[in-house]
């Protein structure tokens, strides 16, 4: 019988996992997977628990929660040898990674996928010793995902981000960045933000990085040059349709490694969580982890 460790955020998805837990455990057990659980208690707890699960030789690790919980679990696993496959129950507000991977929100279907051992390899991003599975970025608007209180996200979901986004729009300001990417000349100028995508689903936008692939060994980079509020709103509207990459304010390229520096203080966003600040060296770990998901 296989052993699994399920690490879940008890506040994600309006506390959905608390209600589902008995049924999930029963279905996995019936499929030959003996599962023990850990409810996270605060920042960094999921990372510590995931690292311990790898050390103890669990056959499967499952993260249940939002993109932040998933990021913590990945940080507990990445860089180690003999990694078990990772399962993902998407219970957060945006669930960018699960959407990009086509992971079903029907817990029954996903349990069956884990039982059937359907996995696929994925790339992992790394910056300054920390890892990200879906997105890294910097700039004032990227801060809103970790500035929204978790209780507010639990209560009103995606609307919490829209409310915070409107608040941030009024104070948008450019930042001087120096971008030195492998295969390209150094880029220096004033930018509204930069994003490094590992998949095509970013911040609820499924067409923001349409060419990004989770297993191609490349980082998909988008940087928005200095613009006024009206131009920025126009770009956001274009991004909803996937028409933004050809705009003169947008720089888009793919690379395996890049360094970003700034004379000012720029905070980093990693999978929706605060991830330190610049300078940062971003690189890709090709097909570093296996995820329970259907193949392409």
SEZAGU-372592 format. One record per residue (C-alpha): residue number from 1; z, y, x. Coordinates in steps of 0.001 Angstrom, whole numbers, plus 524288, in hexadecimal, padded with zeros to 5 digits. Example, Ala and Ser with C-alpha at 12.3 -4.5 7.8 and 13.67 -1.06 7.14 Angstrom:
2
{tinu 1 {81E78 7EE6C 8300C}}
{tinu 2 {81BE4 7FBDC 83566}}
END
This chain:
296
{tinu 1 {80000 80000 80000}}
{tinu 2 {7FC6C 80D72 8052A}}
{tinu 3 {806A3 81818 806B6}}
{tinu 4 {803ED 8260B 8028B}}
{tinu 5 {80BC3 83293 803F2}}
{tinu 6 {809A1 83C73 7F90A}}
{tinu 7 {80D85 84A48 7FCE2}}
{tinu 8 {80D9B 8536C 7F12E}}
{tinu 9 {810C8 86174 7EDFF}}
{tinu 10 {81984 860FA 7E1E7}}
{tinu 11 {815A7 86EC6 7DDAF}}
{tinu 12 {806C1 86D4F 7DE85}}
{tinu 13 {7FE43 86CC6 7D26A}}
{tinu 14 {8092A 87112 7C95D}}
{tinu 15 {81176 865EF 7CEAC}}
{tinu 16 {8075B 85BE0 7CA65}}
{tinu 17 {80AB1 851A2 7D4AD}}
{tinu 18 {818B0 85072 7CFC0}}
{tinu 19 {81327 84B88 7C2D8}}
{tinu 20 {8088E 842F4 7C8B9}}
{tinu 21 {8107B 83C83 7D36C}}
{tinu 22 {81517 83031 7CC48}}
{tinu 23 {80756 82D3D 7C75A}}
{tinu 24 {8010C 82FE1 7D49C}}
{tinu 25 {80AB2 82710 7DBB3}}
{tinu 26 {808CC 81C28 7D1D8}}
{tinu 27 {7F9F4 81C9F 7D2BD}}
{tinu 28 {7FA0D 81C84 7E19D}}
{tinu 29 {803E5 81169 7E1C5}}
{tinu 30 {7FB72 8095F 7D8AC}}
{tinu 31 {7F034 80BA7 7E22F}}
{tinu 32 {7F7EC 80639 7ED9D}}
{tinu 33 {7FD00 8130E 7F345}}
{tinu 34 {80BB8 81475 7F496}}
{tinu 35 {80E2F 82319 7F407}}
{tinu 36 {81A1C 82AFD 7F7C3}}
{tinu 37 {81B5B 83982 7F4DC}}
{tinu 38 {82006 84615 7FADE}}
{tinu 39 {82170 852BA 7F322}}
{tinu 40 {81FCA 85E8E 7FBF2}}
{tinu 41 {82B16 8680D 7FCBB}}
{tinu 42 {8256A 873B8 803E6}}
{tinu 43 {81BE8 878EC 80DF2}}
{tinu 44 {8187D 86F31 81899}}
{tinu 45 {81ECD 863A9 811AA}}
{tinu 46 {811EC 85CF3 80E5D}}
{tinu 47 {80D8E 85E34 81C96}}
{tinu 48 {819D9 857C1 821AA}}
{tinu 49 {81917 84CF1 81790}}
{tinu 50 {80ABA 84A20 81A47}}
{tinu 51 {80D49 8493C 828F3}}
{tinu 52 {8186F 83FCE 82630}}
{tinu 53 {80FC2 8379A 81D4D}}
{tinu 54 {805A3 83629 8282B}}
{tinu 55 {81065 8329A 831CB}}
{tinu 56 {815D4 82848 8288F}}
{tinu 57 {80897 821DF 82726}}
{tinu 58 {805AB 823F7 818B5}}
{tinu 59 {7F871 81E9C 814BC}}
{tinu 60 {7F59C 82A25 80BC0}}
{tinu 61 {7FA7C 8381D 80A79}}
{tinu 62 {7F87B 83F7D 7FDAF}}
{tinu 63 {7FA21 84E24 7FBDE}}
{tinu 64 {7FCA5 852E6 7EE0C}}
{tinu 65 {7FC7E 86187 7EBE0}}
{tinu 66 {7F40A 86D42 7EEBB}}
{tinu 67 {7EC17 87113 7FAA2}}
{tinu 68 {7F867 875C4 80195}}
{tinu 69 {7FF23 86899 80037}}
{tinu 70 {7F2D2 861DC 804F4}}
{tinu 71 {7F232 86AE9 810BC}}
{tinu 72 {80028 8678C 81470}}
{tinu 73 {7FDB6 858F5 8135E}}
{tinu 74 {7F15E 85A08 81B9B}}
{tinu 75 {7F8F0 86195 825F6}}
{tinu 76 {802D8 8568C 8266B}}
{tinu 77 {7F802 84C90 8288A}}
{tinu 78 {7ED88 85351 830C1}}
{tinu 79 {7ECFD 850BE 83F3D}}
{tinu 80 {7F3CF 843A2 83E78}}
{tinu 81 {7EDC0 83656 8410C}}
{tinu 82 {7EBFF 82B30 83759}}
{tinu 83 {7EBFE 83437 82BA1}}
{tinu 84 {7ECB3 82DD6 81E38}}
{tinu 85 {7E35D 832A6 81397}}
{tinu 86 {7E7F1 83E22 80B60}}
{tinu 87 {7E7F0 83EE2 7FC92}}
{tinu 88 {7E804 84BB1 7F4FF}}
{tinu 89 {7ED1E 84E0E 7E751}}
{tinu 90 {7E841 85BEB 7E423}}
{tinu 91 {7F32E 862B5 7DCC4}}
{tinu 92 {7F227 870A9 7E1CD}}
{tinu 93 {7EC51 87D39 7DC9A}}
{tinu 94 {7DEDC 87CC5 7E2F7}}
{tinu 95 {7DDF0 86F45 7E966}}
{tinu 96 {7D29A 87395 7F1F7}}
{tinu 97 {7D259 86783 7FA7D}}
{tinu 98 {7D309 85DE9 7EF2D}}
{tinu 99 {7C810 86523 7E845}}
{tinu 100 {7BF96 8649D 7F470}}
{tinu 101 {7C21B 85607 7F5D6}}
{tinu 102 {7BFA2 8531C 7E78F}}
{tinu 103 {7CD51 84DA3 7E5D4}}
{tinu 104 {7D079 84AFC 7D79E}}
{tinu 105 {7DC2B 8517E 7D134}}
{tinu 106 {7DDD9 84524 7C916}}
{tinu 107 {7E906 83E9A 7D02B}}
{tinu 108 {7E531 83130 7CB0E}}
{tinu 109 {7D7A3 83220 7D10A}}
{tinu 110 {7DCDD 836CE 7DDF9}}
{tinu 111 {7E722 82C17 7DEC1}}
{tinu 112 {7DC38 8222F 7DCD0}}
{tinu 113 {7D46D 828A2 7E7D3}}
{tinu 114 {7E01B 8270B 7F0F8}}
{tinu 115 {7E220 818EB 7ECA6}}
{tinu 116 {7D3B7 81610 7EF2C}}
{tinu 117 {7D517 81C50 7FCB8}}
{tinu 118 {7C965 82565 7FB35}}
{tinu 119 {7CA04 82EF6 8069D}}
{tinu 120 {7C13D 83842 80E02}}
{tinu 121 {7C319 83F86 81AF1}}
{tinu 122 {7C530 84E39 81B55}}
{tinu 123 {7C60D 858D9 825A3}}
{tinu 124 {7D290 86070 82827}}
{tinu 125 {7D340 86E70 82D1C}}
{tinu 126 {7DCFC 87309 83750}}
{tinu 127 {7E197 8807D 83BA8}}
{tinu 128 {7EC82 88397 84532}}
{tinu 129 {7F259 8760E 843B6}}
{tinu 130 {7F23B 87608 834D6}}
{tinu 131 {7E8A2 86EB6 82C42}}
{tinu 132 {7E12B 871BF 81FD2}}
{tinu 133 {7D9A3 868A9 81711}}
{tinu 134 {7D1A1 87208 80ECE}}
{tinu 135 {7D200 88072 8128E}}
{tinu 136 {7D6E7 88A08 81CAD}}
{tinu 137 {7D576 898A8 81BEA}}
{tinu 138 {7DA9E 8A625 81EDA}}
{tinu 139 {7DA22 8B3A5 818CB}}
{tinu 140 {7E1B9 8BA85 80E1F}}
{tinu 141 {7DBE3 8B363 8026D}}
{tinu 142 {7DE7D 8A5F9 80859}}
{tinu 143 {7ED10 8A913 807C1}}
{tinu 144 {7EDE5 8A856 7F8FB}}
{tinu 145 {7EEA7 8997A 7F86A}}
{tinu 146 {7FB9F 898D6 7FF87}}
{tinu 147 {800DC 8A58E 7F9CB}}
{tinu 148 {800CF 8A058 7EBD8}}
{tinu 149 {80E70 89B0F 7E8C7}}
{tinu 150 {80E84 88C4A 7E69F}}
{tinu 151 {815EB 88DBB 7D9D7}}
{tinu 152 {80B6E 896E7 7D498}}
{tinu 153 {800D5 88D14 7D868}}
{tinu 154 {80858 88271 7D148}}
{tinu 155 {8096B 88AD0 7C507}}
{tinu 156 {7FBE3 890C3 7C3B4}}
{tinu 157 {7F34F 88998 7CD7C}}
{tinu 158 {7E684 88FB9 7D1F2}}
{tinu 159 {7E96D 89C61 7CA9D}}
{tinu 160 {7F3F5 89F44 7D4C5}}
{tinu 161 {7E97D 8A040 7DF47}}
{tinu 162 {7E0F5 8A928 7D710}}
{tinu 163 {7EC7B 8B23B 7D4BB}}
{tinu 164 {7EFA4 8B2D2 7E338}}
{tinu 165 {7E154 8B46B 7E6C6}}
{tinu 166 {7DFD6 8C06A 7DE1E}}
{tinu 167 {7EBF7 8C62A 7E472}}
{tinu 168 {7E6AF 8C3AD 7F22C}}
{tinu 169 {7D918 8C922 7EF35}}
{tinu 170 {7DE48 8D6F9 7EE79}}
{tinu 171 {7E368 8D653 7FC6F}}
{tinu 172 {7D831 8CF0E 802FE}}
{tinu 173 {7D5A6 8D3F7 810B7}}
{tinu 174 {7CD55 8CEF9 81BFA}}
{tinu 175 {7D29B 8C905 8287C}}
{tinu 176 {7CC9B 8C946 8360A}}
{tinu 177 {7C933 8BB6E 83A3C}}
{tinu 178 {7C30A 8B590 84669}}
{tinu 179 {7BC97 8A885 84325}}
{tinu 180 {7B858 89FF9 84E81}}
{tinu 181 {7B1ED 893BA 848F8}}
{tinu 182 {7ABEB 8886A 85083}}
{tinu 183 {79D26 889CE 85025}}
{tinu 184 {79CF3 89847 84C6E}}
{tinu 185 {79E4E 8A590 852C1}}
{tinu 186 {7AB70 8AC49 85154}}
{tinu 187 {7ACB3 8B3F2 84490}}
{tinu 188 {7B584 8BFDD 843E9}}
{tinu 189 {7B777 8C949 83896}}
{tinu 190 {7BF19 8CCB6 82C70}}
{tinu 191 {7C051 8C1B4 82296}}
{tinu 192 {7C683 8C062 8152D}}
{tinu 193 {7C9AE 8B20E 817A1}}
{tinu 194 {7C507 8A59E 81E0F}}
{tinu 195 {7C548 897D6 818AD}}
{tinu 196 {7C378 88ADB 81F74}}
{tinu 197 {7BFEF 88052 815B1}}
{tinu 198 {7C0AF 871AF 81778}}
{tinu 199 {7BB6B 86F21 809BC}}
{tinu 200 {7B36E 875FD 7FF56}}
{tinu 201 {7BF1A 87939 7F686}}
{tinu 202 {7C6E0 8851B 7FAD1}}
{tinu 203 {7D0B3 88CB4 7F2B4}}
{tinu 204 {7CB11 88759 7E615}}
{tinu 205 {7BD3D 88B7C 7EA24}}
{tinu 206 {7B4AE 87F75 7EABD}}
{tinu 207 {7A905 886F3 7F01D}}
{tinu 208 {7AFD8 88F47 7FA60}}
{tinu 209 {7ABFA 88624 8057A}}
{tinu 210 {7A157 87DDD 7FF23}}
{tinu 211 {79CC3 877F4 80BFC}}
{tinu 212 {7AA34 873C8 810CD}}
{tinu 213 {7AC1A 86525 81253}}
{tinu 214 {7B918 85E3F 813FD}}
{tinu 215 {7B3EE 85484 81E09}}
{tinu 216 {7A951 85B78 825E1}}
{tinu 217 {7B1C8 85F21 8319F}}
{tinu 218 {7AF72 86DB0 82F84}}
{tinu 219 {7B702 8798D 82AC7}}
{tinu 220 {7AFDC 881B2 82099}}
{tinu 221 {7B2FB 8900E 82362}}
{tinu 222 {7B183 89B95 81A25}}
{tinu 223 {7B54B 8A975 81E22}}
{tinu 224 {7B43B 8B565 8155F}}
{tinu 225 {7B13A 8C237 81C41}}
{tinu 226 {7B797 8CF23 818BD}}
{tinu 227 {7B3DB 8D3B4 80B0E}}
{tinu 228 {7B94F 8DBFA 80011}}
{tinu 229 {7C015 8D69D 7F40D}}
{tinu 230 {7B3E8 8D721 7EB85}}
{tinu 231 {7ABF3 8CFC0 7F5B5}}
{tinu 232 {7B6BC 8C5B7 7F742}}
{tinu 233 {7B77D 8C340 7E898}}
{tinu 234 {7A8A3 8C1A4 7E886}}
{tinu 235 {7A9E6 8B783 7F35F}}
{tinu 236 {7B43E 8B00C 7EBCB}}
{tinu 237 {7AB31 8AFB3 7E005}}
{tinu 238 {7A019 8AAB3 7E88E}}
{tinu 239 {7A91C 8A05E 7EE60}}
{tinu 240 {7AB9F 89ACB 7E0DD}}
{tinu 241 {79D0D 897B9 7E03B}}
{tinu 242 {79BC7 893CF 7EE7B}}
{tinu 243 {792B3 89F41 7F168}}
{tinu 244 {79B45 8A658 7FB4F}}
{tinu 245 {7974D 8A011 80836}}
{tinu 246 {78AD6 8A809 80956}}
{tinu 247 {791BA 8B516 8074D}}
{tinu 248 {791E3 8BEB7 812AE}}
{tinu 249 {7A0C8 8BF71 8123B}}
{tinu 250 {7A247 8B0CA 81482}}
{tinu 251 {7A1A6 8A95F 8215B}}
{tinu 252 {7A044 89AA6 81FDF}}
{tinu 253 {79F1E 8901F 82A44}}
{tinu 254 {7A3E6 88286 82E37}}
{tinu 255 {7AB03 87F22 83ABF}}
{tinu 256 {7B3F4 87509 840DB}}
{tinu 257 {7BD1B 87EDF 8470E}}
{tinu 258 {7BFE3 88D5F 8466D}}
{tinu 259 {7CA13 89730 84AC3}}
{tinu 260 {7CDE0 8A2DF 8425C}}
{tinu 261 {7D5EC 8AE24 8479F}}
{tinu 262 {7D9CD 8BB89 84296}}
{tinu 263 {7E0AC 8C79F 84802}}
{tinu 264 {7E85E 8C80D 83B43}}
{tinu 265 {7F151 8BE70 83484}}
{tinu 266 {7E98D 8B4B3 82C66}}
{tinu 267 {7F07B 8A9C2 8252B}}
{tinu 268 {7E9F3 89C8D 82397}}
{tinu 269 {7E880 894BC 81727}}
{tinu 270 {7E7B0 885F8 818C1}}
{tinu 271 {7E4D3 87E8C 80C2B}}
{tinu 272 {7EB75 8894A 8044E}}
{tinu 273 {7F799 88A04 80CD3}}
{tinu 274 {7FBEC 893BD 8172C}}
{tinu 275 {7F71D 88E43 82427}}
{tinu 276 {7FB9B 897CC 82E83}}
{tinu 277 {7F31A 8A2D6 8338A}}
{tinu 278 {7E7F5 8A61A 83CB4}}
{tinu 279 {7E3C3 8A3CC 84746}}
{tinu 280 {7DEFB 89667 8434D}}
{tinu 281 {7D66B 88BC5 84924}}
{tinu 282 {7D03B 883F5 83E0D}}
{tinu 283 {7CA7C 87686 84091}}
{tinu 284 {7C66D 86A73 8390A}}
{tinu 285 {7CB9F 85C90 83A6D}}
{tinu 286 {7BFFE 85474 835BD}}
{tinu 287 {7C303 849AA 82BDD}}
{tinu 288 {7D143 849B9 8300B}}
{tinu 289 {7D6EF 844AD 8234B}}
{tinu 290 {7D336 83B77 81844}}
{tinu 291 {7D514 83FC7 80A2E}}
{tinu 292 {7D53E 83774 7FDF2}}
{tinu 293 {7C90F 83C69 7F718}}
{tinu 294 {7BBF4 83794 7F268}}
{tinu 295 {7B0E5 8385B 7FC2E}}
{tinu 296 {7A628 8427C 7FB35}}
END
